[in-house]
Amino acid sequence: MKKHVLTALVLAAASLVSAQAFAQDKAGPWMVRVRAVNLASANTDSTGLGLTVSDIVLPEVDFSYFFTPNIAVELILTVPQQHDVKSKGVKIGTITELPPTLLAQYHFPMNGYKPYVGAGINYTKFTTSDIAGGSVTPDAGSWGGALQAGVDIPLSGNMYFNFDVKKVWIATNINAGGNSLGTLRVDPLLVGVGIGWRF
């Protein structure tokens, strides 16, 4: 009797694992999202110039790959973004940056809503700058951490509504005449909404 019960339990477990694998295969390991994102900068400046970069709304696209139903990686991309740069409230130029971000994510096993958290790294490339007629320049790039929390809400089929919040640490040295004036920490908070497709 015990042997039959054990056999039944093993078969039931195998069936459950197979069903989960099939469901995952059916959903597919890839997800693509497009978002509209509000970028709000922290603007902490140690140069004494009172530097700030403007907040903007930007387009964002990300590509996620699911290794398991719960674990994924996400690459976040956008096009180069231009910000106004101000000194003590007065515009003194512009700066253009490109900030790809790579995150490892954990998606919580829930029915319906699909919340997730992520952590990773950001590299921001400052592609062009025109600050004070070129007399003030940032370093070429910035490496920093990134944290994320969000949720995918099923709409229909393989389509999801997405809400996402990220904190990204971005800082650059500010230079003039070959000398460092100090550091500008942008450290933006990014809040986005969008649509995702799983395939």
PyMOL commands that set and color helices and strands:
alter all, ss='L'
color gray80, all
select helices_A, chain A and resi 2-27+132-134
alter helices_A, ss='H'
color red, helices_A
select strands_A, chain A and resi 30-40+44-45+51-53+56-66+71-77+81-87+90-98+101-107+114-131+136-138+141-156+159-168+171-176+179-185+189-198
alter strands_A, ss='S'
color yellow, strands_A
deselect
rebuild
show_as cartoon
